[in-house]
């Protein structure tokens, strides 16, 4: 069976599925890593893990920009026949997920740049053209931490809705992104 790269009227194509699952895996990894780093006893290991966390965050940001560009260029499958209120909720959760997944690395990047600790890859430093500022860093990290909680709630709703479609409705919503 030949896999399609582009979306069809009833299913997502390979590129959309790739972006969805790569971002999903990275976001889940980052939530566990972000909350778990504080429990690492060795300070040097914690510093290294924070840098890995920052770099993966930037990777998520890049993937999300590509994902949005692809979404803009490719057609979108039709919504499942559902009541208007349910379509509204689905679109609201999806829009919110995209927005918060974009906001999360941006807030973290601003926070680390304002703290004078931008992500590094070897000798490359991924800094932002902003001044060091304790006030800005604290606000950015407050946003970053709040968004993490919001993302956990949104991801839970998204996963529960997927299970509902698969187990209760028995429609093709899950299959559109999985198969």
CORWOZI-V610344 format. One record per residue. N is the residue number from 1. RES is the residue in three letters. SS is DSSP state (~ for helix, > for strand, _ for the rest). PSI is psi in whole degrees, -180 to 180 (* if undefined). OMEGA is omega in degrees with one decimal (none if undefined). Layout:
# CORWOZI-V610344
N,RES,SS,PSI,OMEGA
N,RES,SS,PSI,OMEGA
This chain:
# CORWOZI-V610344
1,UNK,_,126,-178.9
2,UNK,_,130,179.9
3,UNK,_,137,179.6
4,UNK,_,140,176.7
5,UNK,_,-34,-175.2
6,UNK,_,155,176.0
7,UNK,_,155,172.0
8,UNK,_,-177,179.4
9,UNK,_,-23,-174.8
10,UNK,_,-7,-175.7
11,UNK,_,159,175.1
12,UNK,_,146,178.5
13,UNK,_,177,-176.1
14,UNK,~,-38,-178.4
15,UNK,~,-45,178.4
16,UNK,~,-43,179.1
17,UNK,~,-41,178.4
18,UNK,~,-52,-179.9
19,UNK,~,-43,-178.8
20,UNK,~,-51,-173.2
21,UNK,~,-34,176.9
22,UNK,~,-46,178.7
23,UNK,~,-42,179.4
24,UNK,~,-46,-179.9
25,UNK,~,-45,179.4
26,UNK,~,-41,-179.4
27,UNK,~,-45,177.9
28,UNK,~,-44,177.0
29,UNK,~,-44,-177.0
30,UNK,~,-36,178.0
31,UNK,~,-45,177.9
32,UNK,~,-44,-179.5
33,UNK,~,-46,-178.3
34,UNK,~,-43,179.5
35,UNK,~,-26,-176.2
36,UNK,~,-22,-176.4
37,UNK,~,-38,-178.5
38,UNK,~,-19,-179.1
39,UNK,~,-3,177.9
40,UNK,_,120,-172.8
41,UNK,_,-33,-175.6
42,UNK,_,124,-175.7
43,UNK,~,-42,-179.5
44,UNK,~,-38,176.2
45,UNK,~,-39,177.8
46,UNK,~,-44,179.6
47,UNK,~,-44,178.6
48,UNK,~,-43,179.3
49,UNK,~,-37,176.4
50,UNK,~,-40,178.8
51,UNK,~,-40,175.7
52,UNK,~,-43,178.1
53,UNK,~,-45,-180.0
54,UNK,~,-44,-178.5
55,UNK,~,-40,176.8
56,UNK,~,-37,176.1
57,UNK,~,-44,176.9
58,UNK,~,-36,177.3
59,UNK,~,-42,176.7
60,UNK,~,-44,179.8
61,UNK,~,-45,179.0
62,UNK,~,-46,179.1
63,UNK,~,-39,179.9
64,UNK,~,-38,176.6
65,UNK,~,-45,177.1
66,UNK,~,-41,179.9
67,UNK,~,-43,179.2
68,UNK,~,-39,176.2
69,UNK,~,-44,179.1
70,UNK,~,-43,179.7
71,UNK,~,-38,180.0
72,UNK,~,-36,-177.0
73,UNK,~,-32,-173.7
74,UNK,_,155,176.3
75,UNK,_,160,178.9
76,UNK,_,139,176.1
77,UNK,_,150,178.2
78,UNK,_,150,175.9
79,UNK,_,150,174.9
80,UNK,_,146,178.4
81,UNK,_,106,-177.1
82,UNK,_,161,176.7
83,UNK,_,153,-177.7
84,UNK,~,-39,-178.9
85,UNK,~,-36,-178.9
86,UNK,~,-39,176.2
87,UNK,~,-40,178.0
88,UNK,~,-46,179.1
89,UNK,~,-43,179.4
90,UNK,~,-47,-179.8
91,UNK,~,-37,179.0
92,UNK,~,-45,179.4
93,UNK,~,-45,179.7
94,UNK,~,-46,178.9
95,UNK,~,-43,179.8
96,UNK,~,-42,177.3
97,UNK,~,-49,-179.9
98,UNK,~,-47,-178.6
99,UNK,~,-46,-178.1
100,UNK,~,-32,176.3
101,UNK,~,-29,173.4
102,UNK,~,-42,-177.6
103,UNK,~,-36,-175.4
104,UNK,~,-56,-179.5
105,UNK,~,-31,178.3
106,UNK,~,-47,179.1
107,UNK,~,-42,177.7
108,UNK,~,-41,-179.8
109,UNK,~,-44,177.4
110,UNK,~,-43,179.8
111,UNK,~,-45,-178.8
112,UNK,~,-37,178.6
113,UNK,~,-43,179.6
114,UNK,~,-26,177.5
115,UNK,_,-3,-178.6
116,UNK,_,20,-179.1
117,UNK,_,59,-177.6
118,UNK,_,163,177.5
119,UNK,>,146,179.8
120,UNK,>,142,173.7
121,UNK,>,100,-172.9
122,UNK,_,-123,179.4
123,UNK,_,-6,178.6
124,UNK,>,132,177.8
125,UNK,>,125,-179.0
126,UNK,>,77,-176.6
127,UNK,_,163,174.9
128,UNK,_,152,179.6
129,UNK,_,62,177.0
130,UNK,_,151,179.3
131,UNK,_,155,173.2
132,UNK,_,133,-176.6
133,UNK,_,118,178.3
134,UNK,~,-41,-179.7
135,UNK,~,-50,-179.4
136,UNK,~,-40,179.1
137,UNK,~,-45,-179.5
138,UNK,~,-42,179.1
139,UNK,~,-45,-179.2
140,UNK,~,-41,178.9
141,UNK,~,-31,172.9
142,UNK,~,-45,177.4
143,UNK,~,-46,-179.6
144,UNK,~,-46,-178.7
145,UNK,~,-39,177.5
146,UNK,~,-42,178.7
147,UNK,~,-35,177.4
148,UNK,~,-44,179.2
149,UNK,~,-45,178.5
150,UNK,~,-42,179.0
151,UNK,~,-40,178.2
152,UNK,~,-43,179.0
153,UNK,~,-48,-179.1
154,UNK,~,-42,178.2
155,UNK,~,-38,177.4
156,UNK,~,-44,177.6
157,UNK,~,-44,-179.1
158,UNK,~,-45,-179.1
159,UNK,~,-42,177.5
160,UNK,~,-40,178.1
161,UNK,~,-38,176.8
162,UNK,~,-45,177.7
163,UNK,~,-40,177.9
164,UNK,~,-47,179.2
165,UNK,~,-41,-176.3
166,UNK,~,-46,-172.7
167,UNK,~,-34,-174.8
168,UNK,~,-56,-177.7
169,UNK,~,-30,-177.3
170,UNK,_,40,176.5
171,UNK,_,-172,-174.1
172,UNK,_,15,-176.7
173,UNK,~,-47,-180.0
174,UNK,~,-43,-177.9
175,UNK,~,-29,-178.9
176,UNK,~,-34,-178.3
177,UNK,~,-20,-176.0
178,UNK,~,-55,-172.9
179,UNK,_,*,none
